[in-house]
Amino acid sequence: MDTLTRLEQTIAQRASAAPDESYVANLNAKGIETIAKKLGEEATETVIAALVQGPDELIGESADLLFHLLVLLQAKGVSVEQVMAELDRREGVSGLAEKASRSE
């Protein structure tokens, strides 16, 4: 968790940089739709790595996916701590039961 927290802090710091000085600032300058699209691309690449590539590729794509998720969360004002609290809330609840409760 410390790594995600440090990365979240780095992303927050870089968000205020000039777009030509920071990848994060560049993504933020392009808007939430671009950030969400990039997250989707990384998710697709992660799925492909899981299906047809090796562990090293899956690890790399997973890191890219987590990074871009953190960029999206930061852009929307959502913290890793809030996401972890939601995971904690769900702990011990059957995945099937949790999913069923969302459709009610």
Secondary structure, 3 states (H helix, E strand, C coil): CHHHHHHHHHHHHHHCCCCCCCHHHHHHHHCHHHHHHHHHHHHHHHHHHHHHCCHHHHHHHHHHHHHHHHHHHHHCCCCHHHHHHHHHHHCCCCHHHHHHHHCC
